[in-house]
Amino acid sequence: MIRDAYYWDNKWRQAPVTYSGRALRGSSERIVCDVKDFVTVNNVILAEIIHDYKLKRNTHNATAHAVQKFVVRFLDYVGDEEASDCPEFWQFPFETLQSGIGDCEDGAILMASLMIQAGIPAYRVKVCAGYVQESPTAPQGGHCYCIYLADKGGGIQGWVVIDWCYYEDSDTAPEYKPLAKNGGYNGCYQELWFTFNNEYSWNQDSLEVDARRISRNRSTPLKETFPVTTSLKSVMTKIKDKIKD
């Protein structure tokens, strides 16, 4: 059954999710960013990429597949174990495109941005952070990837994993990818911590992502970090104090 944007935007609990892994130039003090702002969907550089590499296709499935293939081919994965070669913070899509390297978050954010700017409705695209597990006996680790609401045929839609670096399956079209609710490829994709796109963020509670990167070595969920109300209050207090000056 095909559902509309209202259904999917409200199926799961919405809650603010902020990221405090970046700092202003010349300062060690971290700043607060709404995670939705990372997904960029009206950008001239992305528009050029979509045009030059023909990422916008005749169907949403084909567009999502073309975007996955492009990011897999273009972006060099540099994980947290090689942090000296990769910025120790989430990158915006224009930064990722110009650096050519990134961790899992950077590629996932880039894919989501390209898919939505290429015409896929935002409600059909999400960036996800959560656990992955290579096998039932392997330890869990943190990972960031995309999910896409694919047309499966026969009037059926289902969420599938669109990944570029962990278990990338860019040789498989979205309509044939295993469902995300079943763990995606080989059942490797496990419990979610939070999800977001450019319009909404979803989580059971407000959340501040204090870690600079989502590490594959992380064994505890990010939901254990500080509540977002604390960081937002500090931001508003700082602005209020500046106005008083």
Steps between C-alpha positions, in 0.01 A plus 500: 500500500628846409483754786538877475746744656280571802488131591876445479597831661283420801532120525793535743546747783657829393749665735780757471844353433800731513868448425778673693809354339608811309672817620538844349829576329766596753295379796489177696146568623253273323189642338153347479350403164159354418574174315235585239725782378761251379264368231539764229239496223536834318866531416667601173788253540261210554294620204810485279584149622143382432513650150853396401466142624137458396385400848138604446334207325152410376396336829580564865647150531736564210599838645578350842705226333693751287580709808626197692722396209641851467591533868651150512714583198595853602550510875802349674414354839719619785384361834557620852812286525652732237367821649811701411401473133135587552343798680397398851144621449202445273543668164240687298447360148694780331796427729487127429486558124801731509709288738422169328534309828265429787382274776167317491299807609639717221407257225155435645426873527627553145281220362189630676567852372553385142191277501270774627646774279465263202125481559434217746247625759664567836264265686649210303859568609661485845847504647526235773739451789504171684663166558644268239616144559691287250377171647294380798819436697684817396500813719265783412635833382369841402424593141320764294320426172189585298166331467272556203131419455526289185228404256495122522240439229135411518415819686730406789768720654765411755797660671837372379855580607703720266859477621829599342769358727399231751320243287450698183282313254501747213476212254145433626212728399281635785199290399709188563678604819395324824276698732662714769257366763651156440852630551585582140796322343572177693293637790792721602305819574372495855335733755469865398607789722342783299406598143463828313462674166482868408146537638478290817701306754370190677588362841316395814643800687687820425866421439832679476768310307809600695742260331682648202471178301280188507767243571477137401668431833209654693320241709245732664220688325523874450168542679699503824644845426369833627139614441471754220314748722820563695706594194222707344454691824871581512489625140201725567658630822818589312300686233298682767818609680641630171186706436531653848854612420 
